Amino acid sequence: MKEQSRIFFTALMFYTRIPCPANIDHSPAYINKATRFFPLIGWIVGLISFGAYWLGATLFGDAVGIVFSLIAGVLTTGAFHEDGLADVFDGFGGGWTKEKILEIMKDSRVGAYGVIALIMLFLLKYLALDELLSATPALPLPLIATLFVAYHALARLTAVNIVFFSSYAREDASSKAKPIAQTHSKTEIFGAYLGGLLPLLTLMYWHWQAVFLLLPLFGVGAYAKGYFEKWLGGYTGDCLGAVEQIAECVLLLTYLALWNSISYDIPV
């Protein structure tokens, strides 16, 4: 149990800005094992985002609550994944060889492609959440909380799948993903899938059609894996961040499409 606790806090330190015990560091061995808790970190970020939404919506209305939730997610992770998305769009937008793409992605400056990608990302998230949370009939509060947890957890599972089934692209230790680009045991794989799929099973309590969220996520993961392997020979940490953010948008849009097409016999 002590070992699992240290692995969990290592994941919490690596993937978020939440304070952790002083004895926790960025040990590569523990960061590698921490992949088992990556979707579980999504539970924490999702609950914090939901709490920010609920507070903002209660005081100021749904629109402000949604903005609060997006801000809370960015602050909790330190824009860890958003930074990866911007770097990937800059790299693939401005580079035509593996070496040039990796060089641009390593640059700390954000270019036009990255800025545009972030604007479109937050716009899609905001509009999808706004449509969902203003739906008729209104979503029960427990369902909204589960939705926030699910879209964060499943998006992280989509990203970590690439770690399990692809290879690391950089030959040096310059990427944020280097410590997790090691061999993974069945424990890491089982833990990641358990943490990612449990929120989906909870969503299915309200409507079984939520299982169809897996289809577009499989498509996103498979396409991203093939695309990164074609151009880079594998993934980098920025690639994982980009996949996680794109998967969040795809999840919200798919859930919105499902919600608009199902009957509304929803348990409370």
Buried (B, 14 or more C-beta within 10 A) or exposed (E): EEEEEBBBBBBBBBBBBBEBEEEBEEBEEBBBBBBBBBBBBBBBBBBBBBBBBBBBBEEEEBBBBBBBBBEBBBBBBEBBBBBBBBBBBBBBBBBEEBEEBBEBBBEEEBBEBBEBBBEEBBEBBBBBBBBBBEEEEEBEEEBBBBBBBBBBBBBBBBBBBBBEEBEBBBEEEEBBBBBBBBEBEEEBBEBBBEBBBBBBEBBEEBBEBBEEBBEBBEEBBBEBBEEBBEBBBBBBBBBBBBBBBBBBBBBBBBBBEBBEEBEEEBEE
